[in-house]
Amino acid sequence: MIRADRSRCCGAGMCVLIAEEIFGQDESGLVVIDDGAARTADPALLRHAVSCCPGRALSEVDGAVPAKSSVDERE
């Protein structure tokens, strides 16, 4: 599974280019994750998105994606 630390997101959109069915950007350009799509995604695709993130905002996590994966953690 995958987690986003939106405080580290720089809005480059590399994740969206890699897997637009999983990743999106909010009105501020910060990453959002479709948790349902991420759960069924090819793990290699998720690892590729993690490795290409210039802000290192994405990370792999074991087990279920935390509930706040798509929510701004600064709230």
C-alpha angles and dihedrals in degrees: 000000000000138000132197124214098201092190087069096043113114094187097242091140097219090136091055091051090051098045116002090172089065106029133049139161128241125224089281092052094250122140122267124184128215096222094197093054091044091054092058098036126115106267090222090059091051091049090051091053090049092051093048098049106114093200093046087233094140125073138169118245130189118243124358123003110256113254092247095055092116098031126092105257091207090073 
